[in-house]
Amino acid sequence: MPTRPLGDDDLADEIELYGAVVVAASAKEGELSPQEIDDALGVPGARPEARAPARQRRDEGAGGASRVP
C-alpha cells in the first residue's frame, strides 16, 4: 500500500507523542514498561488518570476537538 507524504500536522503529532515518551522516560530510572509507554502516549484502554499531557494539549489546541480524523 503506498504511503502519503507527512504534512506539518502529522509531523507535529509525531513530535508531541515522541516528546511525551521522552518526558516519561526521563522521570524514571530504568526502562519504561509497555504500560508506562501506553500511559505516556494516551493509548485507549490505558489508565485514564495517566492520560498523556501531550495528547491533552493537542486536543485543547484544536478548540477542544481532537484533530485526529
VMD Tcl script that builds the backbone (N, CA, C; Angstrom):
set m [mol new atoms 207]
animate dup $m
set s [atomselect $m all]
$s set {name element resname resid chain x y z} {
  {N N MET 1 A 0.844 -1.166 0.000}
  {CA C MET 1 A 0.000 0.000 0.000}
  {C C MET 1 A 0.896 1.239 0.000}
  {N N PRO 2 A 0.714 2.143 -0.951}
  {CA C PRO 2 A 1.535 3.350 -0.987}
  {C C PRO 2 A 1.222 4.247 0.205}
  {N N THR 3 A 2.244 4.955 0.656}
  {CA C THR 3 A 2.054 5.880 1.772}
  {C C THR 3 A 2.042 7.296 1.241}
  {N N ARG 4 A 1.348 8.158 1.961}
  {CA C ARG 4 A 1.311 9.567 1.547}
  {C C ARG 4 A 2.383 10.326 2.313}
  {N N PRO 5 A 2.864 11.422 1.769}
  {CA C PRO 5 A 3.854 12.222 2.498}
  {C C PRO 5 A 3.237 12.796 3.773}
  {N N LEU 6 A 4.059 12.933 4.791}
  {CA C LEU 6 A 3.574 13.513 6.036}
  {C C LEU 6 A 3.490 15.028 5.896}
  {N N GLY 7 A 2.383 15.583 6.390}
  {CA C GLY 7 A 2.222 17.036 6.406}
  {C C GLY 7 A 2.655 17.594 7.743}
  {N N ASP 8 A 2.597 18.907 7.864}
  {CA C ASP 8 A 3.019 19.560 9.101}
  {C C ASP 8 A 2.244 19.060 10.317}
  {N N ASP 9 A 0.935 18.888 10.206}
  {CA C ASP 9 A 0.128 18.405 11.333}
  {C C ASP 9 A 0.540 16.993 11.738}
  {N N ASP 10 A 0.790 16.151 10.746}
  {CA C ASP 10 A 1.222 14.776 11.033}
  {C C ASP 10 A 2.553 14.773 11.769}
  {N N LEU 11 A 3.477 15.582 11.295}
  {CA C LEU 11 A 4.798 15.643 11.925}
  {C C LEU 11 A 4.707 16.220 13.336}
  {N N ALA 12 A 3.882 17.229 13.524}
  {CA C ALA 12 A 3.709 17.822 14.852}
  {C C ALA 12 A 3.139 16.787 15.816}
  {N N ASP 13 A 2.188 15.989 15.358}
  {CA C ASP 13 A 1.612 14.929 16.201}
  {C C ASP 13 A 2.680 13.915 16.592}
  {N N GLU 14 A 3.505 13.515 15.632}
  {CA C GLU 14 A 4.570 12.548 15.912}
  {C C GLU 14 A 5.569 13.108 16.927}
  {N N ILE 15 A 5.916 14.370 16.761}
  {CA C ILE 15 A 6.865 15.003 17.680}
  {C C ILE 15 A 6.281 15.088 19.083}
  {N N GLU 16 A 4.998 15.447 19.208}
  {CA C GLU 16 A 4.349 15.518 20.523}
  {C C GLU 16 A 4.329 14.150 21.207}
  {N N LEU 17 A 4.011 13.105 20.450}
  {CA C LEU 17 A 3.975 11.764 21.027}
  {C C LEU 17 A 5.374 11.320 21.452}
  {N N TYR 18 A 6.360 11.569 20.597}
  {CA C TYR 18 A 7.744 11.223 20.932}
  {C C TYR 18 A 8.177 11.972 22.189}
  {N N GLY 19 A 7.832 13.261 22.254}
  {CA C GLY 19 A 8.166 14.067 23.417}
  {C C GLY 19 A 7.533 13.533 24.693}
  {N N ALA 20 A 6.291 13.059 24.616}
  {CA C ALA 20 A 5.614 12.503 25.785}
  {C C ALA 20 A 6.353 11.277 26.315}
  {N N VAL 21 A 6.874 10.458 25.408}
  {CA C VAL 21 A 7.629 9.270 25.827}
  {C C VAL 21 A 8.972 9.688 26.425}
  {N N VAL 22 A 9.623 10.672 25.832}
  {CA C VAL 22 A 10.908 11.151 26.354}
  {C C VAL 22 A 10.727 11.708 27.764}
  {N N VAL 23 A 9.684 12.491 27.987}
  {CA C VAL 23 A 9.424 13.058 29.313}
  {C C VAL 23 A 9.166 11.948 30.321}
  {N N ALA 24 A 8.351 10.959 29.945}
  {CA C ALA 24 A 8.070 9.837 30.848}
  {C C ALA 24 A 9.347 9.067 31.165}
  {N N ALA 25 A 10.181 8.850 30.164}
  {CA C ALA 25 A 11.422 8.100 30.376}
  {C C ALA 25 A 12.401 8.873 31.251}
  {N N SER 26 A 12.431 10.193 31.095}
  {CA C SER 26 A 13.370 10.981 31.881}
  {C C SER 26 A 12.952 11.079 33.346}
  {N N ALA 27 A 11.691 10.812 33.626}
  {CA C ALA 27 A 11.188 10.884 35.000}
  {C C ALA 27 A 11.349 9.565 35.745}
  {N N LYS 28 A 11.912 8.563 35.093}
  {CA C LYS 28 A 12.022 7.236 35.691}
  {C C LYS 28 A 13.428 6.692 35.526}
  {N N GLU 29 A 13.888 6.001 36.549}
  {CA C GLU 29 A 15.153 5.274 36.399}
  {C C GLU 29 A 14.850 3.936 35.748}
  {N N GLY 30 A 15.666 3.524 34.827}
  {CA C GLY 30 A 15.453 2.251 34.144}
  {C C GLY 30 A 14.529 2.408 32.948}
  {N N GLU 31 A 14.115 1.269 32.434}
  {CA C GLU 31 A 13.283 1.252 31.232}
  {C C GLU 31 A 11.817 1.441 31.571}
  {N N LEU 32 A 11.068 1.984 30.595}
  {CA C LEU 32 A 9.619 2.075 30.743}
  {C C LEU 32 A 8.988 0.725 30.407}
  {N N SER 33 A 7.973 0.367 31.153}
  {CA C SER 33 A 7.222 -0.846 30.839}
  {C C SER 33 A 6.286 -0.541 29.669}
  {N N PRO 34 A 5.786 -1.566 28.999}
  {CA C PRO 34 A 4.808 -1.309 27.933}
  {C C PRO 34 A 3.604 -0.502 28.433}
  {N N GLN 35 A 3.145 -0.753 29.657}
  {CA C GLN 35 A 2.012 0.001 30.204}
  {C C GLN 35 A 2.374 1.470 30.395}
  {N N GLU 36 A 3.594 1.740 30.843}
  {CA C GLU 36 A 4.031 3.129 31.030}
  {C C GLU 36 A 4.143 3.861 29.697}
  {N N ILE 37 A 4.558 3.163 28.667}
  {CA C ILE 37 A 4.612 3.763 27.335}
  {C C ILE 37 A 3.200 4.063 26.849}
  {N N ASP 38 A 2.289 3.105 27.026}
  {CA C ASP 38 A 0.891 3.325 26.653}
  {C C ASP 38 A 0.314 4.518 27.399}
  {N N ASP 39 A 0.604 4.612 28.696}
  {CA C ASP 39 A 0.122 5.738 29.501}
  {C C ASP 39 A 0.647 7.058 28.948}
  {N N ALA 40 A 1.931 7.112 28.621}
  {CA C ALA 40 A 2.543 8.336 28.108}
  {C C ALA 40 A 1.939 8.751 26.775}
  {N N LEU 41 A 1.577 7.779 25.964}
  {CA C LEU 41 A 1.019 8.058 24.644}
  {C C LEU 41 A -0.478 8.285 24.666}
  {N N GLY 42 A -1.123 8.015 25.822}
  {CA C GLY 42 A -2.573 8.177 25.895}
  {C C GLY 42 A -3.325 7.115 25.118}
  {N N VAL 43 A -2.773 5.911 25.068}
  {CA C VAL 43 A -3.384 4.806 24.332}
  {C C VAL 43 A -4.736 4.464 24.959}
  {N N PRO 44 A -5.788 4.350 24.154}
  {CA C PRO 44 A -7.087 3.953 24.700}
  {C C PRO 44 A -6.967 2.627 25.452}
  {N N GLY 45 A -7.616 2.567 26.603}
  {CA C GLY 45 A -7.538 1.360 27.416}
  {C C GLY 45 A -6.473 1.463 28.488}
  {N N ALA 46 A -5.546 2.440 28.327}
  {CA C ALA 46 A -4.565 2.690 29.377}
  {C C ALA 46 A -5.297 3.377 30.517}
  {N N ARG 47 A -4.671 3.391 31.677}
  {CA C ARG 47 A -5.310 4.005 32.847}
  {C C ARG 47 A -5.702 5.444 32.541}
  {N N PRO 48 A -6.972 5.808 32.779}
  {CA C PRO 48 A -7.421 7.169 32.460}
  {C C PRO 48 A -6.665 8.254 33.220}
  {N N GLU 49 A -6.259 7.998 34.457}
  {CA C GLU 49 A -5.563 9.022 35.237}
  {C C GLU 49 A -4.166 9.295 34.703}
  {N N ALA 50 A -3.667 8.459 33.802}
  {CA C ALA 50 A -2.317 8.629 33.260}
  {C C ALA 50 A -2.358 9.136 31.826}
  {N N ARG 51 A -3.442 9.786 31.443}
  {CA C ARG 51 A -3.577 10.283 30.078}
  {C C ARG 51 A -2.417 11.197 29.738}
  {N N ALA 52 A -1.881 11.059 28.562}
  {CA C ALA 52 A -0.681 11.795 28.154}
  {C C ALA 52 A -0.934 13.292 28.090}
  {N N PRO 53 A -0.095 14.085 28.760}
  {CA C PRO 53 A -0.239 15.539 28.673}
  {C C PRO 53 A -0.151 16.047 27.234}
  {N N ALA 54 A 0.690 15.453 26.414}
  {CA C ALA 54 A 0.813 15.896 25.021}
  {C C ALA 54 A -0.501 15.713 24.289}
  {N N ARG 55 A -1.181 14.613 24.537}
  {CA C ARG 55 A -2.464 14.367 23.886}
  {C C ARG 55 A -3.493 15.390 24.349}
  {N N GLN 56 A -3.489 15.721 25.628}
  {CA C GLN 56 A -4.424 16.717 26.149}
  {C C GLN 56 A -4.155 18.076 25.515}
  {N N ARG 57 A -2.890 18.456 25.414}
  {CA C ARG 57 A -2.555 19.741 24.804}
  {C C ARG 57 A -3.002 19.778 23.353}
  {N N ARG 58 A -2.822 18.693 22.648}
  {CA C ARG 58 A -3.219 18.655 21.246}
  {C C ARG 58 A -4.722 18.808 21.127}
  {N N ASP 59 A -5.475 18.099 21.966}
  {CA C ASP 59 A -6.933 18.192 21.929}
  {C C ASP 59 A -7.392 19.608 22.258}
  {N N GLU 60 A -6.818 20.214 23.288}
  {CA C GLU 60 A -7.203 21.562 23.694}
  {C C GLU 60 A -6.799 22.581 22.641}
  {N N GLY 61 A -5.669 22.360 21.989}
  {CA C GLY 61 A -5.199 23.286 20.965}
  {C C GLY 61 A -6.059 23.294 19.722}
  {N N ALA 62 A -6.882 22.283 19.542}
  {CA C ALA 62 A -7.760 22.207 18.372}
  {C C ALA 62 A -9.166 22.695 18.729}
  {N N GLY 63 A -9.262 23.617 19.692}
  {CA C GLY 63 A -10.560 24.149 20.075}
  {C C GLY 63 A -11.392 23.158 20.848}
  {N N GLY 64 A -10.750 22.232 21.558}
  {CA C GLY 64 A -11.469 21.254 22.351}
  {C C GLY 64 A -11.801 19.999 21.580}
  {N N ALA 65 A -11.620 20.030 20.290}
  {CA C ALA 65 A -11.928 18.861 19.474}
  {C C ALA 65 A -10.621 18.271 18.984}
  {N N SER 66 A -10.546 16.979 18.962}
  {CA C SER 66 A -9.335 16.308 18.507}
  {C C SER 66 A -9.127 16.546 17.021}
  {N N ARG 67 A -7.856 16.717 16.611}
  {CA C ARG 67 A -7.550 16.884 15.191}
  {C C ARG 67 A -7.444 15.543 14.499}
  {N N VAL 68 A -7.525 14.476 15.226}
  {CA C VAL 68 A -7.430 13.150 14.626}
  {C C VAL 68 A -8.719 12.872 13.894}
  {N N PRO 69 A -8.686 12.492 12.603}
  {CA C PRO 69 A -9.915 12.255 11.843}
  {C C PRO 69 A -10.713 11.099 12.371}
}
mol reanalyze $m
mol bondsrecalc $m
mol representation Tube
mol addrep $m
